[in-house]
Amino acid sequence: MIRTDEQMRQAQQCVANLRRVLMSARKSHSAADYALLARPVLLEVQQRE
């Protein structure tokens, strides 16, 4: 659970980083490979949002 403004800032930065990874991977991987790669990352984003 996020309890401070600093923790919120860190969580937002982490989500932004994960989104950048997904955008980059989408451009350089096949659809099947991207689906395998993206699943755990998307779950992590959902948990942090």
Beta strands, then each sheet from edge to edge (+ up, - down):
end
